Each structure stands twice: as C-alpha cells, then as structure tokens.
C-alpha cells in the first residue's frame, strides 16, 4: 500500500472526509464544495498523527536537503508543522494569515534563523493561495523557502500552476484521487457521490451555479 492510499484510508476511517452536496461547504476562496477534508481530526488519534508526521518528515528528507527551520501555516498547519519540526530537531515558527492586531503585531510567530532554508508545512492545498500567502510573508521577511509539504491536496491544476509561477516546490502525502479510490473500495462513496465529486472537480469555481 502506498503512503497516499494509507493516509486516504486514515482520513476515511476517522470521518475526516465529509460529503454534503445539499448544504455545500464554503471555502475561504469563496468556492462552494460538496466535500470537505478536516485534517485537524487526525490530531486526536495518536497512531494516525504519528504516521502522518512520519510521512511528512519522509517527504522533507526525500525532496529537500539542508533544511534549517520549519514554518507551519495558520491555523491548521500549526500543529502539523510543530510535530515535523520536533521530529527534524529544527527551529519552528508559524505564519499568521495577517499580522496580529495587538501586542507585537507579528505575522511570523516564533524563531527562524536568518538564512536558514525553511520548510513550509500545510494541512492541505486547495487553491494554493493561503499557502502562497504564507510563503510570500516568509520571503518578504528575508527567509529562503525550500518548499512545502502537506497532508492532502485536491489536485487542482490552478494550484499547481500558482506554485510553479512562484517557484515553489511542493509535495502532498495524499490527494482527492486516492481518497475517492479508497472510498469506493470501502463502500463509503457510492456511484452518485463519486459523480457529484467529479462534476465539482471539473469546475469547482462554477459548481454552485451549475447545480443551483
């Protein structure tokens, strides 16, 4: 079993993958989706939490060398990033979506050594915009971003294109294709659900208009 299949099975087992075509989920991007992947659920299961951390660490070790620090993306990437940083024994910080409104007004919380290549950790990638926002914050602050790893990706070409445009190397443990395949095998995603997900996947920015 591949790591993508293993993680997809984990997400289905703990019901982190939600399906609701009649009351769609609204994303930060404004898109409406019949599916939602709540990777925060994995934190409540020590075995799964550890396996995912190990997977992210393996991605980091396989694809990036000379890492000097780790940065999590707020909010869902904060815990995952801290776990990865601890396993790699590296300095850690997290990046807010916007500067703190009080106190020191920081947008980067924690310590990142100057000049140290930073690994960015996300829980998932959808449009890629929130991840890229964090990366640009790090770069603007003078940090070198080695790349990004995440638990789950929806696999949208727009996200891949955005990362390529901004020269960001990135890797995901699992993706929507692996999750659909696992869901079919486990009997959790009958044909009608799969068809709805496929229709949404083809044009997620138009999906609500096409079905309303």
Secondary structure, DSSP 4 states (H G I P E B T S, - for coil): --HHHHHHHHHHHTT-EEE-SSSPEEPTTS-EESEEE-GGGGGG-HHHHHHHHHHHHHHHHHH--SEEEEEEETTHHHHHHHHHHHHHT-EEEEE-SS--SSTT--SEEE---TT-EEEEEEEEESSSHHHHHHHHHHHHTTPPEEEEEEEEE---HHHHHHHHHTT--EEEEEEHHHHHHHHHHTTSS-HHHHHHHHHHHH-TTTHHHHH-
